[in-house]
Amino acid sequence: MRISMNDEAGVATLKVEGRVAGPWATELGRTWPDLCAPARQKRLRLDIRGLTFADQKGNQILREIVRTTGAEVVADSPLTQYFANRAAADTIADPEEK
């Protein structure tokens, strides 16, 4: 997994790439608040175009980021759009996550 922050005028982009699973999901959950803190006054964009997999915990962390920050999710393929839809969902529809 790779996490990076790009802070531009008016918008900050949190980019998540690779697999967000197991200890990597925990690491994302631990680090994203600190990465986003300097950009609190800006609109946040969550770029998941490089995301290849997210387990239950990874999906929960992505959902937490979107709910907490109101981030716009950027996806570019059916797979990343699937993750974006899950991150933006208000309720958990997957029985595996209940």
Buried (B, 14 or more C-beta within 10 A) or exposed (E): BEBEBEEEEEEBBBBBBBBBBEEBBBBBBEEBEEBBEEBEEBEBBBBBBBBBEBBEBBBBBBBBBBEEBEBBBBBEEEBBEEBBEBBBBEEBEEEEEE
